[in-house]
Amino acid sequence: MFNDENWGGFLIWSLAPEHKVFIDGRLDIYEYAGVLADYVSIMRVEQNAPALLRKYGITACLLHRDATLVGMLEASHEWEKVYEDDHSVILRRTGEAAASSVQ
């Protein structure tokens, strides 16, 4: 799952060890591994964002509803919104796109 870093700690607390998160508040750990730069590229919706989501095998995203990335994913035929509330949105990769992104 790709997630906003602000929710990473909660997700680890509530979903671990069965589910992994992309990032949490311990940014220094992710910087050393090179993941922080990829996280920033994805969140900024840089040109390589779709390729990075595929690289990591991301099949779901939990984001703040006003994140720029939400608009990019909603505009793509590869993603569908499955949940939305006043604060968050969950999108998942659709059928064939999900199968091709799993490594």
HELIX and SHEET records of a PDB file:
HELIX    1   1 GLU A    5  TRP A    7  5                                   3    
HELIX    2   2 GLY A    8  LEU A   15  1                                   8    
HELIX    3   3 LEU A   27  ALA A   33  1                                   7    
HELIX    4   4 VAL A   35  MET A   43  1                                   9    
HELIX    5   5 ALA A   49  LYS A   55  1                                   7    
HELIX    6   6 THR A   68  ALA A   75  1                                   8    
HELIX    7   7 GLY A   95  SER A  101  1                                   7    
SHEET    1   A 4 PHE A   2  ASN A   3  0                                        
SHEET    2   A 4 ALA A  60  HIS A  64  1                                        
SHEET    3   A 4 SER A  88  ARG A  93 -1                                        
SHEET    4   A 4 TRP A  79  GLU A  84 -1                                        
END                                                                             
